[in-house]
Amino acid sequence: YLYRSIFSDHFPSESSAATVPSVPSVACSTPEALAWDASFRNLNDPSGRAVKAVHKQALE
């Protein structure tokens, strides 16, 4: 949500948003990372908070 809010502040039109690809990802990785580990498949969060063993404020 934060990334989209910042982007929308600078580029408010829907046509601008349509230029940005959106793919499933975890911790800013490529979509292929979701296939590497079964635990990643339910953690579609690009912020990195989904990686509990790494982030101090991980998602519950």
HELIX and SHEET records of a PDB file:
HELIX    1   1 LEU A    2  HIS A   10  1                                   9    
HELIX    2   2 GLU A   14  ALA A   17  1                                   4    
HELIX    3   3 ALA A   33  TRP A   36  1                                   4    
HELIX    4   4 ALA A   38  ASN A   42  5                                   5    
END                                                                             
